[in-house]
Amino acid sequence: MSIIPCSYGYKVVCKLDDKLSVPYKTYKGEECIEKFFESLFDEANRIMECINRYRNIEDMIITDKQLKEYRIANYCYVRKNSFTRENYKVKDHCHVTGLYRSPACNKYNLKLTLTNRIPVLFHNLRGYDSHLLIQKLRRFKDKKISVIPNNMEKYMSFSVLRN
């Protein structure tokens, strides 16, 4: 008996800004797993563009009131420690929305960088679905794949690493 996948569906959710979420997408037809991965890689590229859009401090969105509050602030809003010459004050902002958050110490702010990891959750990945996905994923030679196997045909987790 051969199992032939015939459709997929997914939804992209951005918890920082719902405007960046994507409505439910579905596809029915041949080669649906290849189409799924192609669509998923396109989404990953779009997401990385969103993450990099406000990376530079010059692009930060800050009001005059926030700027005044920043100038008089004496401590990091996260760690609650005073600023020093070595651990100086910086403007922390969201790299997805561009919105200013609060003054932070430089050392901690550098640790707040966004990850390039995009979580993808599957229903029934431990079931036979993972076997079908991994088989097709091998066709994308330009991608590095990391898997955590349950056995030779079922997988608990897999990651596609960016080059």
PyMOL commands that place a pseudoatom at each C-alpha (Angstrom):
pseudoatom trace, name=CA, resn=MET, resi=1, chain=A, elem=C, hetatm=0, pos=[0.000, 0.000, 0.000]
pseudoatom trace, name=CA, resn=SER, resi=2, chain=A, elem=C, hetatm=0, pos=[1.405, 3.375, -1.008]
pseudoatom trace, name=CA, resn=ILE, resi=3, chain=A, elem=C, hetatm=0, pos=[0.401, 6.589, 0.742]
pseudoatom trace, name=CA, resn=ILE, resi=4, chain=A, elem=C, hetatm=0, pos=[0.150, 9.581, -1.567]
pseudoatom trace, name=CA, resn=PRO, resi=5, chain=A, elem=C, hetatm=0, pos=[-0.261, 12.959, 0.147]
pseudoatom trace, name=CA, resn=CYS, resi=6, chain=A, elem=C, hetatm=0, pos=[-2.817, 15.166, -1.556]
pseudoatom trace, name=CA, resn=SER, resi=7, chain=A, elem=C, hetatm=0, pos=[-2.980, 18.455, 0.389]
pseudoatom trace, name=CA, resn=TYR, resi=8, chain=A, elem=C, hetatm=0, pos=[-1.530, 20.702, 3.046]
pseudoatom trace, name=CA, resn=GLY, resi=9, chain=A, elem=C, hetatm=0, pos=[-2.571, 23.702, 5.060]
pseudoatom trace, name=CA, resn=TYR, resi=10, chain=A, elem=C, hetatm=0, pos=[-0.745, 26.108, 7.351]
pseudoatom trace, name=CA, resn=LYS, resi=11, chain=A, elem=C, hetatm=0, pos=[-1.080, 29.436, 9.114]
pseudoatom trace, name=CA, resn=VAL, resi=12, chain=A, elem=C, hetatm=0, pos=[1.684, 31.907, 9.943]
pseudoatom trace, name=CA, resn=VAL, resi=13, chain=A, elem=C, hetatm=0, pos=[1.204, 33.708, 13.260]
pseudoatom trace, name=CA, resn=CYS, resi=14, chain=A, elem=C, hetatm=0, pos=[3.220, 36.735, 14.416]
pseudoatom trace, name=CA, resn=LYS, resi=15, chain=A, elem=C, hetatm=0, pos=[2.713, 37.376, 18.112]
pseudoatom trace, name=CA, resn=LEU, resi=16, chain=A, elem=C, hetatm=0, pos=[4.483, 40.766, 17.923]
pseudoatom trace, name=CA, resn=ASP, resi=17, chain=A, elem=C, hetatm=0, pos=[2.277, 42.287, 15.216]
pseudoatom trace, name=CA, resn=ASP, resi=18, chain=A, elem=C, hetatm=0, pos=[-0.807, 40.497, 13.955]
pseudoatom trace, name=CA, resn=LYS, resi=19, chain=A, elem=C, hetatm=0, pos=[-0.609, 42.497, 10.702]
pseudoatom trace, name=CA, resn=LEU, resi=20, chain=A, elem=C, hetatm=0, pos=[2.405, 40.324, 9.866]
pseudoatom trace, name=CA, resn=SER, resi=21, chain=A, elem=C, hetatm=0, pos=[0.420, 37.116, 10.375]
pseudoatom trace, name=CA, resn=VAL, resi=22, chain=A, elem=C, hetatm=0, pos=[-0.696, 35.338, 7.223]
pseudoatom trace, name=CA, resn=PRO, resi=23, chain=A, elem=C, hetatm=0, pos=[-4.177, 33.883, 6.630]
pseudoatom trace, name=CA, resn=TYR, resi=24, chain=A, elem=C, hetatm=0, pos=[-4.545, 30.125, 6.463]
pseudoatom trace, name=CA, resn=LYS, resi=25, chain=A, elem=C, hetatm=0, pos=[-3.046, 28.770, 3.243]
pseudoatom trace, name=CA, resn=THR, resi=26, chain=A, elem=C, hetatm=0, pos=[-4.020, 25.496, 1.676]
pseudoatom trace, name=CA, resn=TYR, resi=27, chain=A, elem=C, hetatm=0, pos=[-3.125, 23.530, -1.411]
pseudoatom trace, name=CA, resn=LYS, resi=28, chain=A, elem=C, hetatm=0, pos=[-4.684, 20.434, -2.975]
pseudoatom trace, name=CA, resn=GLY, resi=29, chain=A, elem=C, hetatm=0, pos=[-3.001, 18.598, -5.789]
pseudoatom trace, name=CA, resn=GLU, resi=30, chain=A, elem=C, hetatm=0, pos=[-0.034, 16.651, -6.984]
pseudoatom trace, name=CA, resn=GLU, resi=31, chain=A, elem=C, hetatm=0, pos=[3.409, 17.106, -5.489]
pseudoatom trace, name=CA, resn=CYS, resi=32, chain=A, elem=C, hetatm=0, pos=[1.854, 18.792, -2.466]
pseudoatom trace, name=CA, resn=ILE, resi=33, chain=A, elem=C, hetatm=0, pos=[4.840, 18.110, -0.196]
pseudoatom trace, name=CA, resn=GLU, resi=34, chain=A, elem=C, hetatm=0, pos=[7.244, 19.795, -2.625]
pseudoatom trace, name=CA, resn=LYS, resi=35, chain=A, elem=C, hetatm=0, pos=[4.808, 22.700, -2.954]
pseudoatom trace, name=CA, resn=PHE, resi=36, chain=A, elem=C, hetatm=0, pos=[4.511, 22.831, 0.847]
pseudoatom trace, name=CA, resn=PHE, resi=37, chain=A, elem=C, hetatm=0, pos=[8.276, 23.157, 1.338]
pseudoatom trace, name=CA, resn=GLU, resi=38, chain=A, elem=C, hetatm=0, pos=[8.592, 25.715, -1.458]
pseudoatom trace, name=CA, resn=SER, resi=39, chain=A, elem=C, hetatm=0, pos=[5.836, 27.781, 0.155]
pseudoatom trace, name=CA, resn=LEU, resi=40, chain=A, elem=C, hetatm=0, pos=[7.383, 27.346, 3.608]
pseudoatom trace, name=CA, resn=PHE, resi=41, chain=A, elem=C, hetatm=0, pos=[10.804, 28.506, 2.366]
pseudoatom trace, name=CA, resn=ASP, resi=42, chain=A, elem=C, hetatm=0, pos=[9.147, 31.543, 0.743]
pseudoatom trace, name=CA, resn=GLU, resi=43, chain=A, elem=C, hetatm=0, pos=[7.459, 32.322, 4.076]
pseudoatom trace, name=CA, resn=ALA, resi=44, chain=A, elem=C, hetatm=0, pos=[10.805, 31.971, 5.869]
pseudoatom trace, name=CA, resn=ASN, resi=45, chain=A, elem=C, hetatm=0, pos=[12.361, 34.515, 3.483]
pseudoatom trace, name=CA, resn=ARG, resi=46, chain=A, elem=C, hetatm=0, pos=[9.445, 36.917, 4.070]
pseudoatom trace, name=CA, resn=ILE, resi=47, chain=A, elem=C, hetatm=0, pos=[9.760, 36.487, 7.840]
pseudoatom trace, name=CA, resn=MET, resi=48, chain=A, elem=C, hetatm=0, pos=[13.504, 37.192, 7.729]
pseudoatom trace, name=CA, resn=GLU, resi=49, chain=A, elem=C, hetatm=0, pos=[12.790, 40.392, 5.782]
pseudoatom trace, name=CA, resn=CYS, resi=50, chain=A, elem=C, hetatm=0, pos=[10.344, 41.417, 8.532]
pseudoatom trace, name=CA, resn=ILE, resi=51, chain=A, elem=C, hetatm=0, pos=[12.910, 40.659, 11.230]
pseudoatom trace, name=CA, resn=ASN, resi=52, chain=A, elem=C, hetatm=0, pos=[15.587, 42.706, 9.459]
pseudoatom trace, name=CA, resn=ARG, resi=53, chain=A, elem=C, hetatm=0, pos=[13.349, 45.642, 8.518]
pseudoatom trace, name=CA, resn=TYR, resi=54, chain=A, elem=C, hetatm=0, pos=[13.988, 47.638, 11.722]
pseudoatom trace, name=CA, resn=ARG, resi=55, chain=A, elem=C, hetatm=0, pos=[17.389, 46.277, 12.719]
pseudoatom trace, name=CA, resn=ASN, resi=56, chain=A, elem=C, hetatm=0, pos=[19.089, 49.686, 12.467]
pseudoatom trace, name=CA, resn=ILE, resi=57, chain=A, elem=C, hetatm=0, pos=[18.483, 52.156, 15.265]
pseudoatom trace, name=CA, resn=GLU, resi=58, chain=A, elem=C, hetatm=0, pos=[17.932, 54.910, 12.677]
pseudoatom trace, name=CA, resn=ASP, resi=59, chain=A, elem=C, hetatm=0, pos=[14.723, 53.144, 11.636]
pseudoatom trace, name=CA, resn=MET, resi=60, chain=A, elem=C, hetatm=0, pos=[13.352, 52.984, 15.194]
pseudoatom trace, name=CA, resn=ILE, resi=61, chain=A, elem=C, hetatm=0, pos=[9.931, 54.507, 15.847]
pseudoatom trace, name=CA, resn=ILE, resi=62, chain=A, elem=C, hetatm=0, pos=[10.154, 56.705, 18.956]
pseudoatom trace, name=CA, resn=THR, resi=63, chain=A, elem=C, hetatm=0, pos=[7.923, 59.563, 20.141]
pseudoatom trace, name=CA, resn=ASP, resi=64, chain=A, elem=C, hetatm=0, pos=[9.181, 62.863, 21.578]
pseudoatom trace, name=CA, resn=LYS, resi=65, chain=A, elem=C, hetatm=0, pos=[7.803, 61.861, 24.982]
pseudoatom trace, name=CA, resn=GLN, resi=66, chain=A, elem=C, hetatm=0, pos=[9.689, 58.548, 24.878]
pseudoatom trace, name=CA, resn=LEU, resi=67, chain=A, elem=C, hetatm=0, pos=[12.866, 60.355, 23.864]
pseudoatom trace, name=CA, resn=LYS, resi=68, chain=A, elem=C, hetatm=0, pos=[12.568, 62.691, 26.884]
pseudoatom trace, name=CA, resn=GLU, resi=69, chain=A, elem=C, hetatm=0, pos=[11.980, 59.696, 29.184]
pseudoatom trace, name=CA, resn=TYR, resi=70, chain=A, elem=C, hetatm=0, pos=[15.016, 57.970, 27.678]
pseudoatom trace, name=CA, resn=ARG, resi=71, chain=A, elem=C, hetatm=0, pos=[17.261, 60.965, 28.331]
pseudoatom trace, name=CA, resn=ILE, resi=72, chain=A, elem=C, hetatm=0, pos=[16.434, 61.090, 32.063]
pseudoatom trace, name=CA, resn=ALA, resi=73, chain=A, elem=C, hetatm=0, pos=[16.434, 57.306, 32.663]
pseudoatom trace, name=CA, resn=ASN, resi=74, chain=A, elem=C, hetatm=0, pos=[19.062, 56.020, 35.097]
pseudoatom trace, name=CA, resn=TYR, resi=75, chain=A, elem=C, hetatm=0, pos=[18.604, 52.256, 34.941]
pseudoatom trace, name=CA, resn=CYS, resi=76, chain=A, elem=C, hetatm=0, pos=[18.002, 49.365, 32.563]
pseudoatom trace, name=CA, resn=TYR, resi=77, chain=A, elem=C, hetatm=0, pos=[14.310, 48.507, 32.295]
pseudoatom trace, name=CA, resn=VAL, resi=78, chain=A, elem=C, hetatm=0, pos=[15.026, 44.769, 32.139]
pseudoatom trace, name=CA, resn=ARG, resi=79, chain=A, elem=C, hetatm=0, pos=[17.799, 44.188, 34.659]
pseudoatom trace, name=CA, resn=LYS, resi=80, chain=A, elem=C, hetatm=0, pos=[16.995, 47.223, 36.870]
pseudoatom trace, name=CA, resn=ASN, resi=81, chain=A, elem=C, hetatm=0, pos=[20.707, 48.036, 37.182]
pseudoatom trace, name=CA, resn=SER, resi=82, chain=A, elem=C, hetatm=0, pos=[22.258, 51.485, 36.831]
pseudoatom trace, name=CA, resn=PHE, resi=83, chain=A, elem=C, hetatm=0, pos=[24.103, 52.420, 33.685]
pseudoatom trace, name=CA, resn=THR, resi=84, chain=A, elem=C, hetatm=0, pos=[27.893, 52.596, 33.794]
pseudoatom trace, name=CA, resn=ARG, resi=85, chain=A, elem=C, hetatm=0, pos=[30.634, 53.688, 31.444]
pseudoatom trace, name=CA, resn=GLU, resi=86, chain=A, elem=C, hetatm=0, pos=[31.226, 50.030, 30.438]
pseudoatom trace, name=CA, resn=ASN, resi=87, chain=A, elem=C, hetatm=0, pos=[27.534, 49.120, 30.392]
pseudoatom trace, name=CA, resn=TYR, resi=88, chain=A, elem=C, hetatm=0, pos=[26.046, 52.256, 28.911]
pseudoatom trace, name=CA, resn=LYS, resi=89, chain=A, elem=C, hetatm=0, pos=[22.463, 53.218, 28.064]
pseudoatom trace, name=CA, resn=VAL, resi=90, chain=A, elem=C, hetatm=0, pos=[20.978, 52.357, 24.655]
pseudoatom trace, name=CA, resn=LYS, resi=91, chain=A, elem=C, hetatm=0, pos=[17.535, 52.591, 23.085]
pseudoatom trace, name=CA, resn=ASP, resi=92, chain=A, elem=C, hetatm=0, pos=[15.992, 49.122, 22.984]
pseudoatom trace, name=CA, resn=HIS, resi=93, chain=A, elem=C, hetatm=0, pos=[13.501, 48.617, 20.165]
pseudoatom trace, name=CA, resn=CYS, resi=94, chain=A, elem=C, hetatm=0, pos=[11.618, 45.773, 18.527]
pseudoatom trace, name=CA, resn=HIS, resi=95, chain=A, elem=C, hetatm=0, pos=[13.291, 44.699, 15.283]
pseudoatom trace, name=CA, resn=VAL, resi=96, chain=A, elem=C, hetatm=0, pos=[9.964, 43.445, 13.913]
pseudoatom trace, name=CA, resn=THR, resi=97, chain=A, elem=C, hetatm=0, pos=[7.687, 46.440, 14.594]
pseudoatom trace, name=CA, resn=GLY, resi=98, chain=A, elem=C, hetatm=0, pos=[10.349, 49.148, 14.911]
pseudoatom trace, name=CA, resn=LEU, resi=99, chain=A, elem=C, hetatm=0, pos=[8.753, 50.413, 18.133]
pseudoatom trace, name=CA, resn=TYR, resi=100, chain=A, elem=C, hetatm=0, pos=[10.950, 51.794, 20.903]
pseudoatom trace, name=CA, resn=ARG, resi=101, chain=A, elem=C, hetatm=0, pos=[10.599, 49.828, 24.145]
pseudoatom trace, name=CA, resn=SER, resi=102, chain=A, elem=C, hetatm=0, pos=[12.723, 51.476, 26.854]
pseudoatom trace, name=CA, resn=PRO, resi=103, chain=A, elem=C, hetatm=0, pos=[16.294, 52.293, 27.861]
pseudoatom trace, name=CA, resn=ALA, resi=104, chain=A, elem=C, hetatm=0, pos=[18.454, 49.220, 28.312]
pseudoatom trace, name=CA, resn=CYS, resi=105, chain=A, elem=C, hetatm=0, pos=[22.061, 48.537, 29.198]
pseudoatom trace, name=CA, resn=ASN, resi=106, chain=A, elem=C, hetatm=0, pos=[24.220, 47.826, 26.170]
pseudoatom trace, name=CA, resn=LYS, resi=107, chain=A, elem=C, hetatm=0, pos=[25.396, 44.376, 27.308]
pseudoatom trace, name=CA, resn=TYR, resi=108, chain=A, elem=C, hetatm=0, pos=[21.866, 43.120, 27.931]
pseudoatom trace, name=CA, resn=ASN, resi=109, chain=A, elem=C, hetatm=0, pos=[20.483, 44.712, 24.790]
pseudoatom trace, name=CA, resn=LEU, resi=110, chain=A, elem=C, hetatm=0, pos=[22.992, 42.776, 22.688]
pseudoatom trace, name=CA, resn=LYS, resi=111, chain=A, elem=C, hetatm=0, pos=[21.650, 39.552, 24.218]
pseudoatom trace, name=CA, resn=LEU, resi=112, chain=A, elem=C, hetatm=0, pos=[18.112, 40.430, 23.099]
pseudoatom trace, name=CA, resn=THR, resi=113, chain=A, elem=C, hetatm=0, pos=[18.844, 39.779, 19.422]
pseudoatom trace, name=CA, resn=LEU, resi=114, chain=A, elem=C, hetatm=0, pos=[16.242, 37.853, 17.501]
pseudoatom trace, name=CA, resn=THR, resi=115, chain=A, elem=C, hetatm=0, pos=[16.969, 34.324, 16.445]
pseudoatom trace, name=CA, resn=ASN, resi=116, chain=A, elem=C, hetatm=0, pos=[16.862, 33.157, 12.836]
pseudoatom trace, name=CA, resn=ARG, resi=117, chain=A, elem=C, hetatm=0, pos=[14.941, 30.110, 14.026]
pseudoatom trace, name=CA, resn=ILE, resi=118, chain=A, elem=C, hetatm=0, pos=[11.339, 29.945, 12.855]
pseudoatom trace, name=CA, resn=PRO, resi=119, chain=A, elem=C, hetatm=0, pos=[9.278, 27.349, 14.721]
pseudoatom trace, name=CA, resn=VAL, resi=120, chain=A, elem=C, hetatm=0, pos=[6.968, 25.174, 12.625]
pseudoatom trace, name=CA, resn=LEU, resi=121, chain=A, elem=C, hetatm=0, pos=[4.527, 22.946, 14.463]
pseudoatom trace, name=CA, resn=PHE, resi=122, chain=A, elem=C, hetatm=0, pos=[3.026, 19.823, 12.923]
pseudoatom trace, name=CA, resn=HIS, resi=123, chain=A, elem=C, hetatm=0, pos=[0.064, 17.720, 13.873]
pseudoatom trace, name=CA, resn=ASN, resi=124, chain=A, elem=C, hetatm=0, pos=[1.075, 14.029, 13.902]
pseudoatom trace, name=CA, resn=LEU, resi=125, chain=A, elem=C, hetatm=0, pos=[4.764, 14.582, 13.107]
pseudoatom trace, name=CA, resn=ARG, resi=126, chain=A, elem=C, hetatm=0, pos=[5.686, 11.499, 15.110]
pseudoatom trace, name=CA, resn=GLY, resi=127, chain=A, elem=C, hetatm=0, pos=[3.306, 9.509, 12.947]
pseudoatom trace, name=CA, resn=TYR, resi=128, chain=A, elem=C, hetatm=0, pos=[3.977, 8.497, 9.382]
pseudoatom trace, name=CA, resn=ASP, resi=129, chain=A, elem=C, hetatm=0, pos=[3.740, 12.125, 8.176]
pseudoatom trace, name=CA, resn=SER, resi=130, chain=A, elem=C, hetatm=0, pos=[7.354, 12.812, 9.159]
pseudoatom trace, name=CA, resn=HIS, resi=131, chain=A, elem=C, hetatm=0, pos=[8.597, 9.967, 6.967]
pseudoatom trace, name=CA, resn=LEU, resi=132, chain=A, elem=C, hetatm=0, pos=[6.893, 11.471, 3.909]
pseudoatom trace, name=CA, resn=LEU, resi=133, chain=A, elem=C, hetatm=0, pos=[8.192, 14.947, 4.683]
pseudoatom trace, name=CA, resn=ILE, resi=134, chain=A, elem=C, hetatm=0, pos=[11.811, 13.904, 5.224]
pseudoatom trace, name=CA, resn=GLN, resi=135, chain=A, elem=C, hetatm=0, pos=[11.823, 11.844, 2.021]
pseudoatom trace, name=CA, resn=LYS, resi=136, chain=A, elem=C, hetatm=0, pos=[10.792, 14.902, -0.022]
pseudoatom trace, name=CA, resn=LEU, resi=137, chain=A, elem=C, hetatm=0, pos=[12.974, 17.337, 1.895]
pseudoatom trace, name=CA, resn=ARG, resi=138, chain=A, elem=C, hetatm=0, pos=[16.045, 15.507, 0.564]
pseudoatom trace, name=CA, resn=ARG, resi=139, chain=A, elem=C, hetatm=0, pos=[15.233, 16.935, -2.878]
pseudoatom trace, name=CA, resn=PHE, resi=140, chain=A, elem=C, hetatm=0, pos=[16.166, 20.405, -1.674]
pseudoatom trace, name=CA, resn=LYS, resi=141, chain=A, elem=C, hetatm=0, pos=[19.924, 19.930, -1.975]
pseudoatom trace, name=CA, resn=ASP, resi=142, chain=A, elem=C, hetatm=0, pos=[20.722, 23.526, -0.992]
pseudoatom trace, name=CA, resn=LYS, resi=143, chain=A, elem=C, hetatm=0, pos=[19.221, 23.066, 2.492]
pseudoatom trace, name=CA, resn=LYS, resi=144, chain=A, elem=C, hetatm=0, pos=[20.951, 21.644, 5.543]
pseudoatom trace, name=CA, resn=ILE, resi=145, chain=A, elem=C, hetatm=0, pos=[18.674, 19.307, 7.468]
pseudoatom trace, name=CA, resn=SER, resi=146, chain=A, elem=C, hetatm=0, pos=[18.964, 18.224, 11.081]
pseudoatom trace, name=CA, resn=VAL, resi=147, chain=A, elem=C, hetatm=0, pos=[16.659, 15.469, 12.361]
pseudoatom trace, name=CA, resn=ILE, resi=148, chain=A, elem=C, hetatm=0, pos=[15.886, 13.829, 15.675]
pseudoatom trace, name=CA, resn=PRO, resi=149, chain=A, elem=C, hetatm=0, pos=[14.690, 10.327, 14.766]
pseudoatom trace, name=CA, resn=ASN, resi=150, chain=A, elem=C, hetatm=0, pos=[12.267, 8.201, 16.718]
pseudoatom trace, name=CA, resn=ASN, resi=151, chain=A, elem=C, hetatm=0, pos=[13.208, 5.229, 14.529]
pseudoatom trace, name=CA, resn=MET, resi=152, chain=A, elem=C, hetatm=0, pos=[14.170, 4.682, 10.880]
pseudoatom trace, name=CA, resn=GLU, resi=153, chain=A, elem=C, hetatm=0, pos=[10.802, 5.857, 9.529]
pseudoatom trace, name=CA, resn=LYS, resi=154, chain=A, elem=C, hetatm=0, pos=[9.466, 8.240, 12.160]
pseudoatom trace, name=CA, resn=TYR, resi=155, chain=A, elem=C, hetatm=0, pos=[10.939, 11.468, 13.447]
pseudoatom trace, name=CA, resn=MET, resi=156, chain=A, elem=C, hetatm=0, pos=[10.311, 13.517, 16.563]
pseudoatom trace, name=CA, resn=SER, resi=157, chain=A, elem=C, hetatm=0, pos=[11.710, 16.730, 15.130]
pseudoatom trace, name=CA, resn=PHE, resi=158, chain=A, elem=C, hetatm=0, pos=[13.554, 18.150, 12.162]
pseudoatom trace, name=CA, resn=SER, resi=159, chain=A, elem=C, hetatm=0, pos=[15.118, 21.484, 11.360]
pseudoatom trace, name=CA, resn=VAL, resi=160, chain=A, elem=C, hetatm=0, pos=[16.010, 23.091, 8.086]
pseudoatom trace, name=CA, resn=LEU, resi=161, chain=A, elem=C, hetatm=0, pos=[19.040, 25.276, 8.669]
pseudoatom trace, name=CA, resn=ARG, resi=162, chain=A, elem=C, hetatm=0, pos=[19.595, 28.483, 6.737]
pseudoatom trace, name=CA, resn=ASN, resi=163, chain=A, elem=C, hetatm=0, pos=[22.722, 28.600, 4.602]
for i in range(1, 163): cmd.bond("trace and resi %d" % i, "trace and resi %d" % (i + 1))
show_as sticks, trace
zoom trace
